[in-house]
Amino acid sequence: MCTQSVGLAAAVFEERGISTACIALVRSVADRLRPPRALAVPFDFGLPLGAAGDAELQLRVLRALLALVTEPGPGPLLREYR
C-alpha cells in the first residue's frame, strides 16, 4: 500500500485506541501526512524491509518499526531508518 493510504488508515486506528507503526517509502509524503508513528526507509518500491534474502537487515528494520509502538502516541513521530 502507498505511504499516504497507510498513514491515513493508521490515524483512524489510533483514534480508536489501536497503536500503529507504518513504513514510509516516500519521506516527503510522510512529512506532509504526519502519520502517528512511521519509519522512513531508504529502500526501493517493493522492498520496504530491504533487499530480498537479507534476513538480518529485514529483522533490524522490523525491530526498529516495532520499537516505535512503544513510544507514547499518537505522534506524529517520524523516524529515519539508517
C-alpha positions in Angstrom: 0.0 0.0 0.0 1.1 3.5 -0.5 2.6 5.7 2.2 -0.5 8.0 2.1 -3.1 5.3 2.4 -1.3 3.5 5.2 -0.8 6.8 7.1 -4.5 7.7 6.8 -5.6 4.3 8.0 -3.1 4.4 10.9 -4.7 7.7 12.0 -8.1 6.1 12.1 -6.9 3.1 14.1 -5.1 5.4 16.6 -8.3 7.4 17.1 -9.9 4.1 18.2 -7.1 3.3 20.6 -5.1 0.9 18.5 -1.4 1.6 18.3 0.2 1.6 14.8 3.6 1.9 13.2 4.0 2.4 9.4 6.9 2.0 7.0 7.2 5.1 4.8 8.9 4.6 1.4 8.4 8.2 0.4 9.6 10.5 3.1 8.1 13.7 1.5 4.6 12.1 1.7 5.1 11.1 5.3 6.4 14.6 6.2 3.2 16.1 4.7 0.8 13.5 6.0 2.3 13.2 9.5 1.2 9.6 10.4 1.0 8.7 14.1 4.2 6.7 14.1 6.3 6.0 11.0 9.7 4.7 10.0 11.1 6.3 6.8 13.3 3.7 5.0 15.7 4.3 2.1 14.7 1.3 0.1 13.2 0.9 -3.4 9.5 0.4 -4.0 8.5 -3.2 -3.4 11.3 -3.7 -0.9 10.0 -2.0 2.3 12.2 -4.2 4.5 15.3 -4.0 2.4 16.9 -6.4 -0.1 15.3 -9.7 -0.7 17.1 -12.5 1.0 18.8 -10.2 3.6 17.1 -11.6 6.7 19.4 -9.7 9.1 18.6 -6.4 7.6 14.9 -7.2 7.4 14.9 -8.1 11.1 16.7 -4.9 12.0 14.0 -2.9 10.1 11.2 -4.8 11.8 12.7 -4.2 15.2 13.1 -0.5 14.5 9.5 -0.4 13.3 8.1 -2.2 16.3 10.1 -0.1 18.7 8.0 2.9 17.5 4.9 1.3 19.0 6.4 1.6 22.5 6.7 5.4 22.0 3.9 7.5 23.6 1.4 8.4 21.0 -0.1 9.1 18.8 2.6 11.3 17.5 3.2 12.4 14.9 6.5 10.6 15.1 8.7 10.1 12.1 12.0 8.3 12.5 14.6 7.7 9.8 16.0 4.2 9.4 19.7 4.2 8.8 
